[in-house]
Structure formats: C-alpha cells, structure tokens
C-alpha cells in the first residue's frame, strides 16, 4: 500500500527543482511517472480509493468556496466512498460515482473525466444525476454534431435540446429544438467492437404534446468546423467560433478588421468558453479603451478587468448570439457587450457557467477540473447559475431547421438594420 500511495502522490504532478549556478540558472524537470493501472479486482478497489482521495485532496487545496466545502465534505465523502471503492472500472468510477458526487456542489467547471483510452463496456447504463444549469448531460464527450445530431444542455431541471442538424437521427425522429428530454438509458459501444452501435433511449417532451419514447443509434457524421464566417445578403458579417483559443481569436480579429459598416453578428451559441486572456483580446476589439469588462474574485482578492488603452475597436453595428450552450468566456463577452450597450444580444438565456478554473491530472491519468475563482459582470452581477438574458429572445424550430433557416441570425439581422441606417444618415 505504501508503494501505491507514494506513486499516487508523485502522480499529482512533477517536481521542479531550480538551483542557481555560476553561469546561469539550471532547471531540472522531473516528469511524473506513468498513470497507475489496475488489473485485478483488489487493485481496482485500491486504485479507486486513491483516485477518490486525490479528488478530495485537490478540492481541499483549490476549490474556491471553502465554506461550502467545510460544510459538505464529511457527508459527501461518507456517502460516495463505498460506491467509489466498489466501481468495477474507471468508467463506472467517473460516470456513476465521481461526477454525481461533484454535481451535488451545484457549480460549473467541476468535472472529472476518465483516463483517455478507457473502453466503455457495452451495455453500460448511465443514470443522469441532477446537475446545475449549464452542465453538459452526456455521460461521455460526444461531439454535438456527431452521434445523435443534437446539441443538448442542462437547464437545472431537465436536459434541453438546443440545436438539431438536418439529416441526423434527431431530425429524422422529429426532435424539436427546445424539447425537454430525460435520458433513460445509454448503451455505449466499446472501441474494440465497431460492429456494434451505441444507442440512446429518451423520453422526449415537446411543448404540450404527451411525452414520447425515442430510441436512436449513433451515426457517423462530420463535425462542424471550429470556426466559420459568412456574409449575409444585406452585407452583415456573421462569424462563429466555438472556444476562446489564441488561434480562434486571431482568426476572429482578422475577420473583424475587414468587416464593413453593415454590421457584425458574433455567434457564440455553441461557444463553451476558454481563455480569459483571449476573451479580453476580443473585447478590446469591440469596446472602447479603458472600459471594465468583468471582475475576478479569488479569495479576498478582487480585480477589475478593463480594455487596454490605445486599442482601436470595430465601431460598426454589433449583435451577439447566445444560447443554452454559451458558457464561461462566451457569457462574459455577452455580458460586457450588453452592460455597455455596445450591441444587441439575441437568442436564449446562456448556460450560467462562469467561474475561473484549473485542470489537474489524477493518479490514474484522468483529469479533474476545479473552480478556483468567481467571475462577475462589470456591474458586479453574478452570472454563475443565472446566465445572461438576451435582449431579444428567439426559439429555433424544427421546421426552420428543415427549411435551412436560422431564426436567431434573422432576428439579429433585423435588429442591426436600424443601427446601420442610423449610422448612414446621422
């Protein structure tokens, strides 16, 4: 046992040794050892305990709300530890124990992902735990556009369909955007059995219609590109990117630099967030210099973030599109634009998942994301658990999807038109 514990401690991270020498600075990097594995049932139980304890150790060291942690830690550990020890695989440990336990915190940016390459046992049942608004209800990372062809988000009560693709199993089964679904069973195909198809069985509620049971098999679809732009018939530029990375924001800034006076529609409906630094770079290209864009809180430290002096932002008409999947940096961007009345926000209320976080490696190679700080709108309003409410609310429909229309983009274009006319005729 002592050997396993020593390896687990080393598995939490490498050690950096820095020593000064006469000719400069010598840095030794000691990489962490290979992830721990388990082949026998006794080893599985022991490794489960090590991972479970590592999760709580990291929470104790990094979780931003220690008042909640101190009040709940003993109860949650006592409730979930027996199930953790008894999990038959890493997949069952993460899906059926760790994430349901973390869901009880009712916070975003608090998830545990299984080690990469883990094989899902065919027929594994997954019971969706209650989750906070903005959490993603799928038990495994399944790309929105691949699989069932529907993007889903959790609104705090049920899973809600946020988007449907033409030609997908969801569209063929008549799944309406805005439908509420309850996952009954998910049977995931192991990677070593390509002859089997993963399936999902759902209870679907659309408006006032009676709930109906739908069973769908995963299909092989092409994921949408990470970013895309187009020009509408009225000359407005639509640009979409799905995460705030340097590459995506570099691309967005280049598109903005060539956008015309007809306006820009920034589509963040499928944007899950990303780097705060990159979010600030984008806002500097949309807001005047020196304006507050958000407030970070970490412990007793409070910092107001502002657009840099000397920036030269795009000044044409602006609309920002948000939806149930708009989270984190996407929400911060929309909130700042809305607060300064720089543009109109169109779509559905956003995820309400706005905390700053860090991701750590667990002893078995899994990853653990922990919120380490809070993030507020420029006026001090908390967005976590609440979301950003659009100025113009739009609900997509299956009929519009089948007709190739985008009702949210259409509404944004209509909202930009008076701004464009006003700019043309001062």
C-alpha positions in Angstrom: 0.0 0.0 0.0 2.8 2.4 0.9 4.3 2.0 -2.6 0.9 2.8 -4.2 0.5 5.9 -2.1 4.0 7.1 -2.9 3.2 6.7 -6.6 -0.1 8.4 -6.2 1.5 11.4 -4.6 4.0 11.7 -7.4 1.2 11.3 -9.9 -0.4 14.5 -8.9 2.4 16.5 -10.6 6.1 16.7 -11.4 8.6 18.4 -9.2 10.5 21.4 -10.5 13.9 22.0 -8.9 15.6 25.3 -9.5 19.2 25.9 -8.5 21.4 28.8 -9.2 24.8 28.1 -10.7 27.7 30.5 -11.6 27.0 30.6 -15.3 23.2 30.9 -15.2 20.1 29.1 -14.0 19.8 25.3 -14.1 16.3 23.9 -14.1 15.6 20.2 -13.6 12.2 18.9 -14.6 11.3 15.6 -13.1 8.3 14.2 -15.1 5.5 12.4 -13.2 5.5 8.6 -13.5 3.1 6.7 -15.7 -0.6 6.7 -14.6 -1.5 3.9 -12.1 -3.4 1.0 -13.5 -5.4 -1.9 -12.0 -5.7 -5.5 -13.5 -7.2 -7.4 -10.6 -10.3 -6.6 -8.5 -8.3 -5.9 -5.4 -6.1 -3.5 -7.3 -9.2 -1.9 -8.8 -10.6 -1.2 -5.4 -7.3 0.2 -4.1 -6.8 2.4 -7.1 -10.4 3.7 -6.8 -9.7 4.7 -3.3 -6.5 6.5 -4.3 -8.3 8.5 -7.1 -11.3 9.3 -4.7 -8.9 10.6 -2.1 -6.9 12.6 -4.7 -10.1 14.3 -5.8 -10.9 15.4 -2.3 -7.3 16.5 -1.6 -7.4 18.7 -4.7 -10.8 20.1 -3.7 -9.3 21.0 -0.2 -6.4 22.8 -1.8 -8.0 24.5 -4.8 -11.8 24.8 -4.5 -12.8 28.5 -4.3 -15.7 28.1 -1.8 -14.3 26.6 1.4 -17.4 27.5 3.4 -19.4 25.0 1.3 -16.6 22.5 1.3 -16.2 22.5 5.0 -19.9 22.0 5.5 -20.4 19.2 3.0 -17.1 17.3 2.8 -17.7 14.7 5.6 -21.2 13.9 4.4 -20.3 13.6 0.7 -17.2 11.5 1.3 -19.1 9.1 3.6 -22.0 8.8 1.1 -19.9 8.2 -2.1 -16.8 6.5 -0.9 -18.3 2.9 -0.6 -19.6 3.2 -4.2 -16.3 4.5 -5.4 -14.4 1.5 -3.9 -16.9 -0.9 -5.4 -16.8 0.5 -9.0 -15.7 -2.2 -11.4 -13.9 0.1 -13.9 -12.6 3.6 -14.3 -15.6 4.4 -16.5 -18.0 3.4 -13.8 -16.0 5.3 -11.1 -16.1 8.5 -13.1 -19.5 8.3 -14.6 -21.6 6.8 -11.8 -19.7 8.0 -8.7 -17.4 11.0 -9.1 -19.5 13.1 -11.4 -22.8 12.5 -9.5 -20.9 13.4 -6.3 -19.5 16.6 -7.9 -22.9 17.5 -9.2 -24.1 18.0 -5.6 -21.8 21.1 -5.4 -24.2 22.7 -7.9 -21.3 24.6 -9.5 -19.9 24.7 -13.1 -16.3 23.9 -14.0 -16.3 21.0 -11.6 -15.9 17.7 -13.5 -13.9 14.5 -13.6 -13.0 12.9 -16.9 -11.9 9.2 -17.2 -8.4 8.4 -18.4 -8.0 8.7 -22.1 -8.4 5.4 -24.0 -10.7 3.8 -21.5 -13.1 1.3 -23.1 -16.7 1.6 -22.3 -18.3 -1.7 -21.5 -21.1 -2.5 -24.0 -24.5 -2.1 -22.4 -23.2 0.2 -19.6 -26.3 2.0 -18.2 -25.9 5.6 -17.1 -28.4 7.3 -14.9 -28.2 11.1 -15.3 -27.8 12.8 -11.9 -29.3 16.1 -11.1 -27.0 18.8 -12.5 -26.7 22.6 -12.3 -27.8 24.8 -15.1 -25.2 24.8 -17.9 -23.8 21.4 -17.2 -23.5 19.0 -20.2 -25.7 15.9 -19.6 -23.9 13.5 -21.8 -22.0 10.8 -19.9 -19.1 10.8 -22.3 -17.6 13.5 -24.5 -19.7 13.1 -27.6 -19.4 15.8 -30.2 -22.6 17.7 -30.7 -22.7 17.3 -34.4 -21.7 13.6 -34.4 -23.7 10.9 -32.8 -27.3 11.8 -32.5 -27.1 15.2 -34.3 -28.5 17.3 -31.5 -26.8 19.6 -29.1 -28.1 19.4 -25.6 -27.7 21.5 -22.4 -29.0 21.2 -18.9 -31.3 23.9 -17.6 -31.4 22.8 -13.9 -34.5 20.7 -14.3 -34.1 18.5 -17.4 -31.9 18.3 -20.5 -33.0 20.7 -23.2 -32.3 20.3 -27.0 -30.5 23.4 -28.1 -29.9 22.6 -31.8 -30.7 19.9 -34.3 -28.9 19.0 -37.6 -30.6 18.2 -40.8 -30.1 14.5 -41.8 -29.3 13.4 -38.2 -31.1 10.8 -36.2 -32.5 13.6 -34.0 -34.0 15.4 -37.1 -35.3 12.1 -38.6 -37.0 11.3 -35.3 -38.7 14.7 -35.2 -36.8 16.1 -32.2 -37.8 19.8 -31.8 -35.3 22.4 -30.6 -36.4 23.4 -27.2 -37.7 19.9 -26.3 -37.0 18.6 -22.9 -35.5 15.1 -22.7 -34.8 12.7 -20.0 -32.1 10.1 -20.6 -33.5 6.7 -19.8 -30.6 4.5 -21.0 -27.3 5.0 -22.9 -25.7 1.9 -24.3 -22.2 2.9 -25.4 -20.2 0.9 -27.9 -16.6 -0.1 -26.9 -13.9 1.0 -29.3 -12.9 -2.6 -30.0 -16.4 -3.5 -31.3 -17.0 -1.4 -34.4 -19.8 -3.8 -35.4 -22.0 -2.6 -32.6 -23.8 0.7 -32.5 -24.2 2.9 -29.5 -27.8 3.8 -28.7 -29.7 6.2 -26.6 -33.2 5.8 -25.3 -35.0 9.0 -24.3 -38.3 10.3 -23.0 -39.0 13.5 -25.1 -41.4 16.3 -24.1 -42.2 18.9 -26.7 -44.5 21.7 -25.7 -47.9 20.4 -24.7 -47.5 17.1 -26.5 -47.6 14.0 -24.5 -44.1 12.6 -23.7 -42.9 10.0 -26.2 -40.1 7.5 -26.0 -37.4 7.7 -28.8 -34.6 5.3 -29.4 -31.7 6.5 -31.6 -28.5 4.9 -32.8 -25.3 6.9 -33.1 -24.3 7.8 -36.7 -21.1 8.7 -38.3 -21.4 12.4 -39.0 -18.9 15.2 -39.8 -18.4 17.7 -37.0 -18.9 21.3 -37.8 -15.7 23.3 -38.2 -14.4 25.1 -35.1 -14.9 28.4 -36.7 -16.7 29.9 -39.8 -17.7 33.2 -41.3 -20.1 34.3 -44.0 -21.6 37.5 -45.4 -25.4 37.9 -45.4 -27.4 39.4 -48.3 -27.6 42.7 -46.5 -23.8 42.8 -46.1 -23.5 42.0 -42.4 -20.7 39.6 -41.4 -21.5 36.5 -39.3 -18.6 34.9 -37.5 -18.7 31.9 -35.2 -16.0 30.2 -33.2 -16.6 27.6 -30.5 -13.8 28.1 -28.0 -11.7 31.1 -26.9 -8.2 29.9 -28.0 -5.4 32.1 -29.4 -5.9 30.6 -32.9 -9.7 31.3 -32.9 -9.4 34.8 -31.6 -6.6 35.6 -34.0 -9.0 34.5 -36.8 -11.9 36.5 -35.4 -9.8 39.7 -35.1 -8.8 39.3 -38.8 -12.5 38.9 -39.8 -13.4 42.0 -37.7 -10.7 44.0 -39.3 -12.3 43.5 -42.8 -15.9 43.8 -41.6 -18.0 46.6 -43.3 -20.3 49.2 -41.9 -23.3 46.8 -42.4 -22.5 45.3 -39.0 -21.2 42.1 -37.4 -23.1 39.2 -35.9 -20.9 37.4 -33.4 -22.3 33.8 -33.0 -21.4 32.4 -29.6 -24.3 29.9 -29.3 -22.0 26.9 -29.4 -19.1 28.5 -27.6 -18.2 26.7 -24.4 -15.6 29.4 -23.3 -11.9 29.1 -22.9 -9.1 31.5 -22.1 -9.9 34.7 -20.2 -6.9 36.3 -21.8 -8.3 35.6 -25.3 -11.8 36.8 -24.2 -10.2 40.1 -23.2 -8.4 40.3 -26.6 -11.7 40.0 -28.4 -13.5 42.6 -26.2 -10.6 45.0 -26.8 -11.6 44.8 -30.5 -15.2 45.6 -29.7 -15.3 48.1 -26.8 -13.7 51.5 -26.3 -10.4 51.6 -24.3 -10.5 51.7 -20.5 -13.9 50.1 -20.1 -14.5 47.5 -17.4 -15.3 44.1 -18.9 -15.5 41.9 -15.7 -14.5 41.4 -12.1 -12.4 38.4 -10.9 -12.7 37.2 -7.3 -10.2 34.8 -5.8 -10.3 34.5 -2.0 -10.2 38.1 -0.8 -8.6 39.4 -4.0 -10.9 41.5 -6.3 -9.6 42.7 -9.7 -11.5 44.8 -12.3 -10.5 43.8 -15.8 -10.5 46.7 -18.4 -9.9 47.0 -22.1 -6.4 48.2 -22.7 -5.5 51.8 -23.6 -4.7 52.5 -27.2 -7.0 49.8 -28.7 -8.8 50.6 -31.9 -12.1 48.6 -31.8 -14.5 47.9 -34.6 -17.3 50.5 -34.3 -20.0 49.2 -36.6 -23.3 47.8 -35.5 -22.9 44.6 -33.4 -25.1 41.7 -32.4 -24.1 38.8 -30.2 -25.9 35.5 -30.4 -26.1 33.3 -27.2 -27.9 30.1 -26.2 -28.0 27.3 -23.7 -24.5 26.2 -24.6 -22.9 29.6 -24.4 -20.7 29.3 -21.3 -17.8 30.9 -19.4 -15.9 33.3 -21.6 -18.7 33.4 -24.1 -21.1 34.6 -21.3 -18.6 37.1 -20.0 -18.3 38.6 -23.5 -22.0 38.9 -24.0 -22.5 40.4 -20.5 -19.8 43.1 -21.2 -21.4 44.0 -24.6 -24.8 44.2 -23.0 -23.7 46.2 -20.0 -22.0 48.9 -22.1 -24.9 48.9 -24.6 -22.4 48.2 -27.4 -24.7 45.8 -29.2 -27.8 43.7 -29.0 -27.8 40.2 -27.5 -30.1 37.7 -29.3 -31.1 34.1 -28.7 -31.7 32.1 -25.5 -30.5 32.6 -21.9 -26.9 31.3 -21.6 -25.6 28.4 -19.5 -24.8 30.3 -16.3 -21.4 28.6 -16.1 -18.9 31.4 -15.3 -16.2 30.6 -12.9 -12.4 30.5 -13.4 -10.9 27.0 -13.2 -7.8 24.8 -13.5 -7.5 21.2 -14.6 -5.3 18.7 -12.8 -4.2 15.2 -13.6 -5.4 12.4 -11.3 -3.3 9.3 -10.3 -4.9 7.1 -12.9 -4.4 9.5 -15.8 -7.9 11.0 -15.5 -8.4 14.8 -15.4 -10.1 16.9 -12.7 -11.4 20.4 -13.4 -11.8 22.6 -10.3 -13.3 26.2 -10.0 -10.6 28.3 -8.3 -12.3 31.7 -8.5 -15.5 33.6 -9.3 -16.1 36.0 -12.2 -18.7 38.8 -12.2 -20.2 41.0 -14.8 -18.8 44.6 -15.0 -21.7 45.8 -12.7 -20.8 43.2 -10.1 -23.7 40.9 -11.1 -23.0 37.2 -10.6 -23.6 35.1 -13.8 -22.8 31.7 -12.4 -26.0 29.7 -12.0 -28.0 32.5 -13.6 -26.8 33.1 -17.1 -27.1 36.1 -19.4 -30.6 37.0 -20.6 -30.8 38.2 -24.2 -32.3 41.5 -25.2 -34.3 39.6 -27.9 -35.3 36.0 -27.2 -35.6 33.6 -30.1 -36.5 29.9 -30.1 -35.4 27.9 -33.1 -37.9 25.4 -34.6 -37.5 22.1 -36.4 -39.5 23.5 -39.4 -36.9 26.3 -39.7 -34.0 23.9 -39.4 -35.5 21.7 -42.2 -36.0 24.8 -44.4 -32.4 25.8 -43.9 -33.3 28.9 -42.0 -31.6 30.3 -38.8 -34.2 32.3 -36.9 -31.7 33.7 -34.5 -29.5 35.1 -37.2 -32.5 36.5 -38.9 -33.6 38.3 -35.8 -30.1 39.7 -35.2 -30.0 40.9 -38.8 -33.4 42.7 -38.4 -32.1 44.3 -35.2 -28.9 45.6 -36.9 -30.8 47.2 -39.8 -32.0 50.3 -37.9 -28.5 50.8 -36.5 -27.0 50.6 -39.9 -29.5 53.1 -41.3 -28.8 55.5 -38.3 -25.1 55.3 -38.9 -25.6 56.0 -42.6 -27.9 59.0 -42.0 -26.7 60.9 -38.9 
